[in-house]
Amino acid sequence: MHIVIVTTELAAANHSSGGLASFSANLARIFRKNGHAVSIVLATTKKENIKFDTDIYLYEIFVSKSLWSRFEKAARIGAAITSEEKDEIRRFFMNLYKSRRVRKAIDKIEKRKKIDIIHFCNLGALSLYADSQIPYVVRISGFLNMCNGGANQPNGSIAFEDNTPSIRHRLEYFTLKKAKHVISPSYFLADIAKQNLRIRPVVIESPFVLNRADWDYCIYDTCVKEKRYIIHYGSLKYLKGTHIVAQMAHAILDTHPDILIVLAGADSEMSDEKGEKIKAHELVKKAAKEHSNRVLYVGCLVREQLYPLIQNAQVCLLPSRIENLSNACIEAMAMGRIVIGTNGASFEQLIDDGVSGFLCERDNPLSYLQAVNTALNMCEEEKQKMSEKAIERIKKLEPDAVYEKYLRYYRKVIKNWNRK
């Protein structure tokens, strides 16, 4: 089988990346390992210069600087338009452009070697011009009207209906509804799709590969070696619950004088209690008051640097407001760490509360604080049992098991595809 994976992100060595990037890389390598031909079309807004496996064909698409300026001018279509609206229109134009470029890339790949199936991510509406003669599926990575809207505001609603999709979001949802076959990694996202887009995705959990080779212990050795700490990582913003970490910081550090709070990830702008803009890590340090010296921000790390920090943390604190199937949670559980996540945000698909981790009420710092205190006060035997249960759950995401599910699904799609 020749599978083409079309994505906006791709994880590579020494390249900071998120969940979609890891999924795309894992899926490509799993199918290649099992003897399939794999090509990747990477569509980004700037040239990434990613170096990937030599036996997997990588075709990069990006928006040149000259086109950026042209899209910027085209977006200025009204005197009363706001900067936010202009940005959405510019992104809409860019998505149209990248979708057309993706179609051309697929045509070139098809000439090199016949394509059996194409796997699109839903972000960027990249399947808009998909060739109806080639079977394809679209995987849901998220609903950006929710993530970029209410979920990334201090007191915003995360409900789909409370976050009106912009023009570019509507384009993404149009391509989802147009697709004959849609995959969701989580029941949480599948339910949102059913209720709001009237589509019924097939739920297939994503494969996970924990590569313990080439870990870089430099940051760990320098900052936290032989220390007890809680880690909060990923993007530092409202969507990921960094404001909840800030609201808990003083109580945690005051109650547990031997504990540090470690923050790792891209540092977004948030608001303090006066409404003034402040960097996310500074918000947590400020909230810690006299304990601010025990809040450490280690920057945005590549996985080789981040993994040692996760591996040795007492608790992985992930109070996200919305997730797909959280890659951060999966990574920590695979290492046997205690994860504290949000109930009703897809963590419940991975965590059995009180057994393989802890689930808390969204945006409720007291709920998380109680879980943190419970986790830190557990005896070694209790921690070991929870660690074993966490590892046991993630074994269900081992490549061979997930590969078989994807292979069966792809074959079914190919067999039933209506070639017109």
Residue, then its C-alpha position, 0 to 999 in steps of 0.5 A: m500500500h502507498i499511503v500519503i499523509v498530509t499534515t501541518e506539523l511533523a515531529a523531527a529530531n531536535h524540533s519542538s512539536g505538538g501532538l499532531a506532529s508526533f502523530s504524523a511522524n509515528l503513523a508514517r514510521i509505523f506503516r513504513k516499518n510494516g513494508h508500506a510506501v509512505s509519502i508525507v506532504l507538509a503544508t506550513t506557513k513558513k519553510e521548516n527545513i525538516k530532516f526526516d527519515t530517508d526512506i519516507y518521501l517528504y514534500e514541503i509546501f510553505v507560503s513565501k514572503s511575497l505571498w504573505s504580503r499579497f494575502e495581507k493586502a487582499a485581506r484589507i477589504g473594508a475600512a471598518i474591518t478589525s485587525e482580528e477579522k483581517d487576520e482571519i481573512r488572510r488565513f482563509f486565503m492562505n488555506l485556499y492557497k495551501s490546499r491547491r498546492v497540496r492537490k498539485a503535490i499529490d498529483k506529482i506523487e501519484k505520477r511517481k507511484k500510484i497512491d492507495i489512500i490519503h490521510f489528511c489532518n482537518l487543520g487548514a482544510l487541506s482536503l478541499y481540492a482532494d481528488s475524488q478518484i483517490p480514497y482519502v480520510v480526514r482525521i480531526s485534530g481539534f476545533l479551532n473556533m473553540c481552542n482559539g476562542g473561548a478556551n483561550q480566554p480568561n473566562g470564556s465558554i468552551a462550548f462549540e455553540d458559544n464560539t462562532p466559527s470564523i471564515r477559515h474555521r467554516l472552511e475546515y468544517f466544510t471539508l470535514k462534512k464533505a469527507k466520506h470518512v472521518i477519524s477522531p482519536s477521542y470520543f470527546l471530539a467525536d461527540i462534538a462533531k456529531q452534535n455540531l457538524r452532523i458527522r459520525p467519525v470513527v474513533i481510533e486512538s493514536p499510536f504512541v512510541l516512547n523513544r528512550a534513545d538520545w535523551d538530553y539531560c542537560i536541562y534536567d541536570t542543571c535545574v532539578k536533578e535530585k529535587r522534588y517537583i511538579i511539572h506543567y508543560g506544553s503551551l503555557k496559556y489558558l487553553k492548557g490551564t496555566h491560569i489554574v496552575a497560577q491560582m494553585a501555586h502559592a498553596i502548593l509551595d506553602t504546603h510542600p516546602d520541598i516542592l518546586i513547580v517547573l514550567a516548560g513550553a511556549d510562553s504566551e501572554m496572559s492577564d494578571e489580577k489587574g488585567e495587565k498583560i504578563k507572560a504566562h510563566e511570570l503570572v505563575k511566579k507572581a502568584a507564588k508570592e514569597h515562593s516565586n524562587r521555587v517556580l522554574y521556567v525552563g523554556c520551550l524544549v525539544r522532546e529529547q530535553l523535556y522527557p527527562l524532566i517528565q520522567n523524574a517529576q512527582v506529578c505532571l499537572l495538566p489542567s487543560r480546558i480542552e484536549n484531543l487525546s492529550n499527547a502530554c498525558i500519554e507521554a507521562m503515563a507511558m513513563g509511569r508518572i502521576v498525571i492530574g488532568t481535566n475530567g470532560a476534556s478527553f483525559e477521562q479516556l486515558i485516566d481511571d480516576g484515583v487508579s491510573g491518575f487523577l481527574c479534576e473539575r475544569d477551571n476549579p483550582l481547589s479540585y486540582l489542589q486537592a488532587v495535588n496534595t493527595a498525589l504528593n502525600m501518597c506512600e511509595e506503594e500507592k505511587q507504584k500501583m498507580s504507575e503500573k496502571a498508567i503504563e498498562r493503559i498506554k500499552k493499548l496504544e503500542p504501534d502494532a495494536v494501533y497499526e492493525k486498527y488503521l490498516r483494517y480501516y484503510r482497507k475498508v475505505i479503499k474497498n468501499w470507495n466509489r470511484k466516479 
